[in-house]
Amino acid sequence: MQLLDVAAADFAARFDALVNARREADADVADAVRAIIARVRDEGDAALKDLTARFDKHDLDATGWRVEAAEMDAALAGLAPDLRAALELAADRIAAYHASQRPQDRDETDAAGVRLGARWNAVDAAGLYVPGGRAAYPSSVLMNAIPAKVAGVERIVIVTPTPGGEINPLVLAAAKIAGVSEVWRIGGAQAIAALAYGTERIAPVDVIVGPGNAWVAEAKRQLYGVVGIDMVAGPSEIVVVADGKNDPEWIAADLLSQAEHDPTSQSILFTDDDCFSGQVATAIERQIPLLGTSAVARESWDANGAIITVQSLEAAMPLVNRLAPEHLQLAVDDPDALFAKVRHAGSVFMGRMTPEAVGDYVAGPNHVLPTGRRARFSSGLSVLDFMKRTSFLALDRASLNAIGPAAVALANAEGLPAHANSVANRLGNGPANQGD
């Protein structure tokens, strides 16, 4: 864990290194992923069967390619009542928040008499990648599927790796609650390729969303353009801006809430209180051994964690913007004052009673957020990721007479006479009208 002080002579260099550090896996999987994609495109189900046997150690013909509706129903019915109630509360809040994101169609006539506007439509089909193993999270199923449902996507498909053919029943229960149409027992880069190109069994989709390992991320990167994608996800991260009025145990737990995700996750604290920074560091050391995820949290905190002391919390905000964190907590009395200075962050959690962890589950805003400083130019998953806009316009003779000559002039200036003629003909001064 790094301790940085903005007043130190070497602070600028050390902070630059922190901002520019690469935490993604270094393994070069591009060639291997390219080969997998080619196999699935060319061989379809045969490739999926072979690759699943190799990586997930089960025979799809024996375990079943697709999860049956009855299995999803049983998973939901088998939940403990309090857990089912928690999932349903989360689903309701996520749906309500995302419903407000639905864009409005436009249809208006401007001063020149031109009717113009735009109409929004959902994609026909969306694919959701749900990781297996450590990251098999039902909350992510809700966060990925519900915005698609709210957008109006008719076919929502989950692919998920199932080592030994087994699937987390919580994932199936969440899929049922979210209205998922299909669940397939395939994972990895081959699953992304199947969603993009389709196979004999699996129809292709239009958009693929959801996190995965380096192979999944690289497959999404390579297949962008064949399908739409949400983003290329990287390791989780949190930045906490906190003063000395906070309980250090609370802030330590907030930082560890991301450190426990993965050894490559990152947790950073900015504070203006030297004494408080030491208290938080001590609390973290006390809490880590008590976690069931202690090994992961320890590796993450030791390798990527940082506590940065600043002269004022306001002075921390330009540094926060350089980090462009996935999650930003403002644990202060007046979070709005600091929030006004935030330009780059995936999601902001305002006030001492708003831990990032509540946003992972039941708050409503999406927890699928840009990582790796990508909040500089991208946003979290939303309804818009499952929709596209079609513009339209309509002119009559009067409005064409008003703006058409300018179009003719520009077309001629660009050396495109057919463009010019298509407008000029309607104005009565094109080649088709000459000599009449």
C-alpha positions in Angstrom: 0.0 0.0 0.0 1.3 3.4 -0.9 1.3 6.5 1.4 1.4 9.7 -0.6 1.5 13.3 0.6 0.7 16.1 -1.8 3.3 18.2 0.0 6.2 15.8 -0.7 8.8 16.7 -3.3 8.2 13.4 -5.2 4.4 13.5 -5.1 3.8 14.5 -8.7 6.0 11.6 -10.0 4.4 9.1 -7.7 0.9 10.2 -8.4 1.6 10.1 -12.2 2.7 6.5 -11.7 -0.5 5.7 -9.8 -2.7 7.2 -12.5 -0.8 5.4 -15.3 -0.4 2.0 -13.7 -1.7 -0.9 -15.7 -3.7 -3.3 -13.6 -5.2 -5.4 -16.5 -3.8 -8.8 -17.1 -0.6 -8.7 -19.1 -1.2 -12.0 -20.8 -1.4 -11.6 -24.6 -4.6 -13.5 -25.4 -5.4 -11.7 -28.7 -4.2 -14.5 -31.0 -5.8 -17.3 -29.0 -9.1 -15.4 -28.9 -8.9 -14.7 -32.6 -8.6 -18.4 -33.2 -11.5 -19.3 -30.9 -13.7 -16.7 -32.7 -12.8 -18.2 -36.1 -13.6 -21.7 -34.9 -17.0 -20.7 -33.6 -17.8 -18.7 -36.8 -16.8 -21.6 -39.0 -17.8 -24.7 -37.0 -20.7 -23.4 -34.8 -22.0 -25.8 -32.2 -19.2 -28.3 -32.8 -16.7 -25.7 -31.7 -18.8 -24.8 -28.6 -19.0 -28.4 -27.6 -15.3 -29.0 -27.9 -14.2 -25.8 -26.2 -16.7 -26.3 -23.3 -15.3 -29.8 -22.8 -11.8 -28.5 -22.8 -12.3 -25.4 -20.5 -15.3 -26.2 -18.4 -14.9 -30.0 -18.2 -18.4 -31.1 -19.2 -20.2 -32.5 -22.2 -23.0 -30.1 -23.3 -25.0 -33.0 -24.8 -25.0 -34.7 -21.4 -25.5 -31.7 -19.1 -27.7 -29.7 -21.5 -26.9 -26.8 -23.7 -29.8 -24.6 -22.5 -31.2 -24.2 -19.0 -34.8 -25.2 -19.1 -37.5 -22.9 -17.8 -38.5 -25.4 -15.1 -34.9 -25.2 -13.7 -35.2 -21.4 -13.5 -38.6 -21.6 -11.9 -37.2 -24.1 -9.3 -34.3 -21.8 -8.5 -36.6 -18.9 -7.8 -39.0 -21.0 -5.8 -36.1 -22.5 -3.8 -34.8 -19.2 -2.5 -35.0 -18.3 1.2 -37.9 -15.8 1.5 -35.6 -12.9 2.7 -33.2 -13.4 -0.2 -36.0 -13.5 -2.7 -37.5 -10.4 -1.2 -34.0 -8.7 -1.5 -33.6 -9.6 -5.1 -37.2 -8.4 -5.9 -36.6 -5.1 -4.1 -33.4 -4.6 -6.0 -35.1 -5.5 -9.3 -37.9 -3.0 -8.6 -35.6 -0.2 -7.8 -33.3 -0.9 -10.7 -36.3 -0.9 -13.1 -37.7 2.3 -11.7 -34.4 4.1 -12.0 -33.8 3.0 -15.5 -37.4 3.7 -16.7 -36.5 7.4 -16.3 -33.7 7.0 -18.8 -35.9 6.1 -21.7 -35.4 8.8 -24.3 -38.2 10.8 -25.8 -38.9 10.8 -29.6 -38.7 14.1 -31.3 -41.0 15.4 -34.1 -41.0 19.1 -34.9 -41.1 21.7 -37.7 -38.4 24.4 -37.8 -38.6 28.0 -39.0 -37.8 26.9 -42.6 -40.8 24.6 -42.6 -38.7 21.4 -42.5 -40.2 18.6 -40.4 -37.4 16.8 -38.6 -36.9 14.6 -35.6 -35.8 11.3 -34.2 -37.4 8.0 -33.1 -35.9 5.6 -30.7 -36.2 1.8 -31.0 -34.8 -1.1 -28.9 -32.5 -3.6 -30.5 -34.1 -7.0 -31.2 -31.8 -9.1 -29.1 -29.3 -8.6 -26.3 -26.7 -11.0 -25.0 -25.5 -10.9 -21.4 -22.3 -12.5 -20.3 -22.4 -13.7 -16.7 -19.1 -14.8 -15.3 -18.8 -18.1 -13.4 -16.7 -19.0 -10.4 -15.7 -16.1 -8.0 -17.7 -13.5 -9.9 -21.1 -15.3 -10.3 -23.2 -12.4 -9.0 -27.0 -12.4 -9.3 -26.8 -8.6 -8.7 -25.0 -8.3 -12.0 -27.7 -10.3 -13.8 -30.3 -7.7 -12.6 -28.1 -4.8 -13.5 -27.5 -6.1 -17.1 -30.9 -7.6 -17.9 -33.3 -5.0 -16.4 -32.1 -2.0 -18.5 -32.5 -4.2 -21.6 -36.0 -5.1 -20.5 -36.9 -1.5 -19.8 -35.6 -0.5 -23.2 -38.0 -2.9 -24.8 -35.6 -5.7 -25.9 -37.7 -8.7 -26.7 -35.0 -11.4 -26.6 -32.6 -11.3 -23.7 -30.0 -14.1 -23.6 -27.5 -15.1 -20.9 -24.4 -17.1 -21.5 -22.4 -18.3 -18.5 -19.6 -20.8 -17.9 -20.7 -23.8 -15.9 -17.7 -25.8 -14.7 -18.9 -29.4 -14.4 -22.2 -28.3 -15.8 -23.3 -26.7 -12.6 -24.8 -23.2 -12.5 -25.3 -20.9 -9.5 -29.1 -21.1 -8.6 -29.0 -17.4 -7.6 -28.0 -16.5 -11.1 -31.0 -18.5 -12.4 -33.4 -16.9 -9.9 -32.2 -13.4 -10.8 -32.5 -14.2 -14.5 -36.1 -15.3 -13.9 -36.9 -12.1 -12.0 -35.3 -10.0 -14.7 -37.3 -11.6 -17.6 -34.4 -13.3 -19.3 -35.5 -15.3 -22.4 -32.6 -17.9 -22.6 -29.7 -19.2 -20.5 -27.0 -21.2 -22.2 -24.2 -23.2 -20.4 -21.3 -21.8 -22.4 -18.7 -19.3 -21.4 -15.4 -17.7 -22.4 -14.5 -16.1 -25.7 -16.5 -18.9 -27.5 -19.7 -17.7 -25.9 -19.1 -14.1 -27.1 -18.4 -15.4 -30.6 -21.6 -17.5 -30.5 -23.7 -14.5 -29.5 -22.1 -12.4 -32.3 -22.3 -14.8 -35.2 -24.9 -17.3 -34.0 -24.6 -21.1 -34.3 -27.0 -23.9 -35.2 -28.6 -23.7 -31.7 -28.0 -20.1 -30.7 -29.4 -17.2 -32.7 -27.2 -14.1 -32.9 -27.8 -10.9 -30.9 -27.3 -7.2 -31.6 -25.6 -6.1 -28.4 -23.4 -7.9 -25.9 -23.0 -6.6 -22.4 -21.5 -7.9 -19.1 -18.0 -8.3 -17.5 -15.7 -11.2 -17.9 -12.0 -12.3 -17.8 -9.3 -11.1 -20.2 -10.4 -13.6 -22.8 -14.0 -12.4 -22.7 -12.9 -8.7 -22.8 -10.7 -9.4 -25.8 -13.4 -11.2 -27.6 -15.8 -8.3 -27.1 -13.1 -5.9 -28.3 -12.5 -8.0 -31.5 -16.1 -8.5 -32.3 -17.2 -4.8 -31.8 -18.7 -3.9 -35.2 -20.2 -7.3 -35.7 -22.2 -6.5 -32.6 -22.5 -3.6 -30.3 -20.9 -3.9 -26.8 -21.2 -1.9 -23.6 -17.6 -1.5 -22.7 -14.3 -3.4 -22.2 -14.4 -3.9 -18.4 -11.3 -3.9 -16.3 -10.5 -4.4 -12.6 -12.8 -2.7 -10.0 -11.8 0.5 -8.3 -12.9 2.9 -5.6 -11.8 6.4 -4.5 -13.0 7.7 -1.1 -12.7 11.3 -0.2 -13.1 11.6 3.6 -12.4 14.0 6.4 -11.4 13.1 10.0 -15.1 13.2 11.2 -15.7 9.8 9.7 -15.5 6.5 11.6 -12.2 4.9 10.3 -13.7 1.5 10.6 -16.4 2.5 8.1 -14.0 3.9 5.6 -11.7 0.9 5.9 -14.7 -1.4 5.1 -15.5 0.9 2.1 -12.0 0.5 0.7 -12.0 -3.2 1.3 -15.4 -3.6 -0.4 -13.5 -3.2 -3.7 -10.2 -4.8 -2.7 -12.0 -8.1 -2.1 -13.2 -8.3 -5.7 -9.9 -9.2 -7.3 -6.2 -9.0 -6.7 -6.0 -6.3 -9.4 -8.7 -4.1 -7.9 -7.7 -0.7 -6.5 -8.8 1.3 -3.4 -7.6 4.8 -2.8 -8.3 7.2 0.1 -7.9 11.0 -0.1 -8.0 12.8 3.3 -6.9 16.1 4.8 -6.2 14.5 8.2 -2.9 12.8 8.9 -4.2 11.2 12.1 -7.3 9.8 10.3 -5.2 8.3 7.5 -3.2 6.3 10.1 -6.5 5.2 11.8 -7.9 4.0 8.5 -4.7 2.1 7.7 -4.8 0.4 11.1 -8.5 -0.5 10.7 -7.8 -2.1 7.3 -5.0 -4.2 8.8 -7.5 -5.3 11.6 -10.3 -6.1 9.2 -8.5 -8.0 6.4 -7.9 -11.1 8.5 -11.6 -11.3 9.4 -12.8 -11.4 5.8 -13.6 -14.6 4.0 -12.0 -12.9 1.0 -8.9 -12.0 3.0 -6.3 -13.4 0.6 -7.7 -11.5 -2.3 -8.2 -8.3 -0.3 -4.7 -8.5 1.1 -3.1 -8.9 -2.4 -5.2 -6.0 -3.8 -4.5 -3.6 -0.9 -0.8 -4.3 -0.8 -0.3 -4.1 -4.5 -2.7 -1.3 -5.5 -4.0 0.5 -2.5 -3.1 4.1 -1.6 -3.8 6.7 1.1 -3.1 10.2 -0.1 -2.9 13.2 2.3 -3.9 16.5 0.8 -4.0 20.0 2.2 -7.8 20.3 1.6 -10.4 18.1 0.2 -11.2 20.7 -2.4 -7.6 20.4 -3.6 -8.1 16.6 -3.9 -10.7 17.0 -6.6 -8.4 17.7 -9.6 -6.5 14.6 -8.6 -9.7 12.6 -8.4 -10.6 13.7 -11.9 -7.3 12.5 -13.2 -8.0 9.1 -11.7 -11.5 9.1 -13.2 -12.6 6.4 -10.8 -15.3 3.8 -11.4 -16.7 4.5 -7.9 -16.3 7.8 -6.0 -17.4 8.2 -2.3 -17.6 11.7 -0.9 -17.8 11.1 2.8 -18.2 14.7 4.1 -20.8 16.9 5.6 -21.4 18.8 2.3 -20.9 16.4 -0.6 -22.6 18.7 -3.1 -19.8 21.2 -2.8 -17.2 18.6 -3.8 -19.6 16.9 -6.3 -19.7 20.2 -8.2 -16.0 19.8 -8.9 -16.3 16.2 -10.2 -15.9 15.8 -14.0 -14.9 12.2 -14.4 -16.4 9.4 -12.4 -18.5 6.4 -13.1 -20.9 6.8 -10.1 -20.7 9.1 -7.1 -21.9 8.2 -3.6 -22.6 11.3 -1.6 -22.5 11.7 2.2 -21.3 9.6 5.1 -24.3 7.3 5.0 -23.9 6.3 1.3 -21.5 3.4 1.0 -20.6 2.3 -2.5 -21.8 -1.2 -1.6 -25.4 -0.1 -1.4 -25.1 0.9 -5.0 -24.0 -2.6 -6.0 -27.3 -4.0 -5.0 -30.4 -2.0 -4.2 -30.0 1.7 -4.8 -31.1 1.7 -8.5 -28.4 3.3 -10.6 -26.4 0.7 -12.6 -23.3 -0.8 -11.1 -21.8 -1.7 -14.5 -19.4 1.2 -14.8 -16.3 2.3 -16.7 -13.0 1.2 -15.2 -9.3 1.9 -15.9 -9.8 5.7 -16.2 -12.3 5.2 -18.9 -14.8 7.4 -17.1 -13.0 10.2 -18.8 -15.0 9.3 -22.0 -17.6 6.8 -21.2 -20.6 6.2 -18.9 -22.2 3.3 -17.0 -24.6 0.8 -18.5 -28.0 2.3 -19.2 -31.2 1.9 -21.2 -29.5 3.7 -24.1 -27.0 0.8 -24.6 -29.9 -1.3 -25.8 -31.5 1.4 -28.1 -30.6 3.3 -31.2 -31.9 6.5 -32.7 -33.3 6.9 -36.2 -33.5 10.5 -37.5 -36.1 11.6 -40.0 -37.0 14.6 -42.0 -39.7 15.8 -44.4 -39.7 18.8 -46.8 -42.4 20.3 -48.9 -41.7 22.6 -51.9 -41.5 25.7 -49.8 -39.0 24.3 -47.3 -36.9 22.8 -50.1 -36.8 26.2 -51.8 -35.7 27.7 -48.5 -32.7 25.4 -47.9 -32.1 23.5 -51.1 -29.9 26.1 -52.9 -27.4 25.9 -50.0 -27.3 22.1 -50.4 -26.6 22.5 -54.2 -23.8 24.9 -53.5 -22.1 22.6 -51.0 -22.5 19.5 -53.2 -20.9 21.4 -56.2 -18.1 22.6 -53.9 -17.4 19.0 -52.9 -17.3 17.8 -56.5 -20.5 15.7 -56.2 -22.7 16.7 -59.2 -25.2 13.9 -58.7 -25.8 15.1 -55.2 -26.3 18.6 -56.6 -28.7 17.4 -59.3 -30.9 15.4 -56.9 -31.7 18.7 -55.2 -31.5 21.1 -58.2 -33.9 18.9 -60.2 -36.6 19.5 -57.6 -35.8 23.2 -57.5 -36.5 23.4 -61.2 -32.9 24.3 -62.3 -31.2 21.0 -62.6 -30.1 19.2 -65.8 -33.4 17.3 -66.0 -35.1 20.7 -66.4 -32.7 22.4 -68.8 -34.0 22.9 -72.3 -37.7 22.5 -71.3 
